[in-house]
Amino acid sequence: MSPCVLIAALFTLSVAVAEGEEEVQRVCVGNAFRLPVYSTYRTVVFTPSSEGTKRVLLEKTMVKDPRFEWTRDKMLVLREVTYGDQGLYAVKNTLGFTFEAVHLVVLECIRSFHRHYGESFEHSIPENGSLLEFSPRGAPHAASPIVLWNETDPETSSARRGRLLHSRRVWVAERVTQADQGNYTVRDVQGNVLSHRLLIVRGEWRRRVTP
């Protein structure tokens, strides 16, 4: 076998091995996903885990999906992950060979917040958030959540438990009680979960008076 053929065979083998290797990243829904690209001459192709078509996210430095950002340190960044972003991200070189493959697994992580009785609870709404739901703690599993805020249909919103500060896109519940305990879920206009928050209210809050 000639040296040129041998080198070509070894190169093909190394590429095939690289394509078979996948790094796995696990990211909580609503958190950021960062994909190192390392070069301005790469193409990033995304293949969703669920039903959907393969699509190009990045060509050199041109971002094809407005939800992603290209940073100065050559990273492709998705600020707020949804379940639809789960799948394989392949970084390819100019010849079309896979330079790196990352499999994104999206997890349903719930952050817990503790407040004392009578204190305020703030919940930030992401830019693409369209719906805020509340499931009271201890409610039956089959019970429908309470819609606290609906951007596309404000009349369905319940103002009993708080209000939205539009200038900051923050939903605020003042003077919380045990009735405010439970899960707060933000969804986008397609119904995808953007974030989960669990509020736990501790016993009655009392202000200490210094004699």
N, C-alpha and C positions, 0 to 999 in steps of 0.2 A: 504494500500500500504506500502510495506516495505521501510525502510530508504534508502537502496541501490537503489531500483527501482526509488524512488523519486529523489534521487540525480542524477541518470542517466538521468531521464526525464528532470530535470532542466538544466543539462549540454547540452543535445541535443537541448533544446529550445533556450538556450543562443547562441549556435553555429549557429542555423538557423537564429536568429535575426541578428547576426553579418554578416552572408553571405548576408542578404538582404540590409545591409547598405553599401553605396559606397561613398567614398570621391571623390569629383571632383576637378581635377587640370587642369587649363587652362594655356597652354604654347605656346608662339609664335614659329612659325616654325623657325628652326635654333638655338633656344635657348636650354638650358639644362633642363633635367627632372631628378629629384632626388626622389627615392622611398625608404623611411626608411624601413628596414627589421628587425632591433633590435636584431637579433640573428644569430648565425652561423649554426643553425639547421632548417632553413626555406627553402621552395621551392617557387619560384616565377613563376607563369604561366600567359602567356599573351594571351588574346583573342581579335583579331583585330575587329574593328567596321566594316570595309569593308570586302569583301570576302577574306578568308584566313583561315588557319588552326590554331588551338590552339597549342601553343608551350611552352616548358619550357625554361626560361631565366636563372634561377639560381637554383642549388641544393647545399644546405649548403653553401660552399664558392666557388663552382666551377661555373664560368660563362659559359653559353652555347652559348651565342651570342657575337661575338667579338666586336660589336658596344657598348656593355655595359661594365662598370667597377665596380669592387667591392672595396669599400673603407674601411679604417681602422675603421671608425665610423659606420660600418655595414649599408652602403647605397649602393643601386644599382643605378648607374648614367649613363644616356645617354647624351652625350655632345651636340649632334646636332639632334634635333627632326625633323622628316619629317611627312607628312600626314599619311604615312603608319604605324606610331607608335601610332596612335589614337586607343583607345580601353580600355579594362579592364585588370588591373594588380592585380592578386590575390596572396597574401602572405599566404602560407599554412604551418601548423605545421607538425610534423612528422607523425601524424595520418591522415593527408590529409584534415583536417578541415581548412576553410578559417579564417585566423587570422586577415587579413585586406584586403580591396578591394579598389583600386583607379582607377577611370575612368579618363583617360587622354583625354582632348579635345585640339586639335591643332588649333591654331588661325593664320590667315594670318595678321600678324602685319607688318607694314611698318615703318621703322625708317627713319626720315628725317634728312638730312645733308644740312647745309647752307654754301655756299662758295661765296666769292667775285669774281667778274670778274677778270680773270687772275691768280687766285690761283690754287693750285693743289688739286685733289680729289683722295684719296686712298680707295680701296675696298678690304678687305681681302677675300681670297678664302678658304673655309674649306678644310680639308684634303680629304674628299670624294667628293669635288666639281669637276665637269667635264665640266660645260658649264656656260658661263656668257652672259646674254642677256640684251639688252638695248631697252626700249620703250620710245621714245622721248615724252616729255610733250606736250599734245595737239594733239597727233597723233590719227587717227581714231581707234575706239575700235577693228575693224576687221583687222587692219594692223599687219603684221608679225613683231616680234621684230628683231632687228639687233643683230647678233651674234658677240660679241666682242672677245670672246675666246672660243675655243673648244679643249679640251685636246685630244680627240680621233680623231679629224679631223682638224688639224691646218690650212689647206688650206681654210676652210670655215670662219675663223676668219677675222674680220675687224680691221685693224691696224690704222684706221683713227682717233679714239678717245682715244687712250691710248696704254699702253703696259704692259705686265706682267713681274714682277720681280720674276723669278723662285726661287731664293734663299729664298725669303720670302713668296712666294705664295700671292703676293699682286698685284692687278691691279691698275695702276696709270694713271690718266689723268692729263696732265700738261696744265696750262694756259686755264682753262675752260671758256666757254662762255655760252650764253643762249641756244646754240644748244646742250649743254651737259646736259641740264635739263631733268629729267624724271626718270623712274624706272629702277633700275639695279637688275636683278634677277639671282641668282646662283642656278643651278640644279645639281643633281648627274647623274650618267651614265644611270639610269633608267628614268630620266626625273622628279624626285621628286624635289619640291622646297625646297631649304635649307635656303635661306634668301632673303629678299626684302630690297632694299634701295632706297630712293627717294632723288635725288639731286636737290636742288634749288639754282640757281645762282643769286646773287643780282647784281644791276647795275654795271656799269663799275668801275673797281677797279683803284684807283689812289694813288700813293705813295705820302705821305705828305713830303714836303721838308722844313726843318727847316732853316729859314733865318740866 
